[in-house]
Amino acid sequence: MEAMNFCPMLPVPEKLTSGEVHVYRLTGIRFAPWQSGTAHLSPIARARAARFYREEDRARFVTVRTVLRRLLAAYLGIAPDAVTFVYGLQGKPALASAWESESLHFNVSYSRDVAVLVFARERQVGIDVECIREIPEVMELAARFFAPEESAALSALPDGARTQGFFNCWTRKEAFIKALGDGLHYPLDRFVVTLHPDRPAALLSVKGDAGGALRWHLRALDLGPGYAAALVVERGADCILRPWHLALSPDAGGGLRFEALSVGWRV
Ligand SMILES: CC(C)(COP(=O)(O)OP(=O)(O)OC[C@H]1O[C@@H](n2cnc3c(N)ncnc32)[C@H](O)[C@@H]1OP(=O)(O)O)[C@@H](O)C(=O)NCCC(=O)NCCS
């Protein structure tokens, strides 16, 4: 598929000011047949796309990367092909230095048929979504990955709430390390998040860094049943969160269209 057929009508979001954080929920990302074209991606992303074993994973990667490129282009007021990325030591993508003065930060996550993207100026951001599924060895995984305080909180939950609690914790931890950009090099037991399904999301403490938890704002994102999602935003001047929903679907010509934009969803 030609680049020009992909998202031909991607509406430009409103201006992103330093007082806003824009969050997108992207649905319908697994329509494999019309996503096979990668001409619009960078050589690095094309090489990455070629390495996926499963077509649906490849298609999802191509779609999300393409939408990311289009949204960044819209924010920067440039052509999508002009957007170039650099990668942190642990793989976090960022805009290349040519756009350093824009201070535009972003992060992306996907699980099954849903992706979430976040954009902000002058503050680091991290986002994570996971499809909630039964995990038989949930307490063993918690003991391995979570802080002791989190494992104890998970163990105190009633059986019926434990899976939700586990994914609350997982997505909140992932969103935090993604905001830092350190990936799994950052010890997961060095910080503590809340996980109780009926209590607010929060970063409670960062071990060895008394003010650490105060530098970040953590919140859960409500993507509806079956998903857990979290967002971490570096604190700074007051800002508001603006949610958007982009629903992708194939058009009659085998291209792609957005069914809706700026339909708020609960955050
Ligand atoms: C790579 C990692 C940052 C997230 O991986 P993930 O949860 O599998 O994937 P997600 O869908 O949430 O995010 C992927 C996106 O994050 C971004 N990303 C990659 N490396 C990143 C980093 N170091 N920091 C922040 N963002 C990163 C990229 O945009 C990537 O998209 P792409 O694959 O299209 O390039 C890393 O944390 C990881 O490998 N996690 C494994 C999961 C795990 O064991 N978690 C334990 C939690 S308790």
The ligand as an ORCA input file, in Angstrom:
! r2SCAN-3c Opt
* xyz 0 1
  C      10.256     -2.198     26.168
  C       9.549     -1.837     27.427
  C       9.845     -0.388     27.680
  C       8.031     -1.965     27.289
  O       7.700     -3.109     26.654
  P       6.229     -3.654     26.471
  O       5.390     -3.433     27.683
  O       6.395     -5.029     26.006
  O       5.647     -2.813     25.251
  P       4.650     -1.588     25.136
  O       3.660     -1.918     24.103
  O       4.117     -1.111     26.432
  O       5.604     -0.404     24.623
  C       6.320     -0.522     23.453
  C       6.739      0.863     23.022
  O       7.438      1.512     24.074
  C       8.427      2.379     23.517
  N       9.698      2.032     24.155
  C      10.651      1.151     23.785
  N      11.655      1.162     24.688
  C      11.317      2.055     25.631
  C      11.957      2.522     26.830
  N      13.156      2.075     27.235
  N      11.315      3.463     27.571
  C      10.122      3.927     27.200
  N       9.473      3.538     26.069
  C      10.066      2.604     25.306
  C       8.423      2.161     22.016
  O       7.670      3.209     21.431
  C       7.695      0.855     21.868
  O       6.943      0.808     20.674
  P       7.522      0.045     19.399
  O       7.700     -1.372     19.842
  O       6.467      0.221     18.386
  O       8.821      0.717     19.071
  C      10.125     -2.601     28.617
  O       9.655     -2.038     29.808
  C       9.916     -4.079     28.635
  O      10.590     -4.821     27.938
  N       8.998     -4.590     29.385
  C       8.730     -6.048     29.444
  C       7.521     -6.349     30.248
  C       7.844     -6.750     31.696
  O       8.505     -7.739     31.957
  N       7.328     -5.979     32.663
  C       7.421     -6.190     34.036
  C       6.497     -5.181     34.706
  S       6.165     -5.540     36.341
*
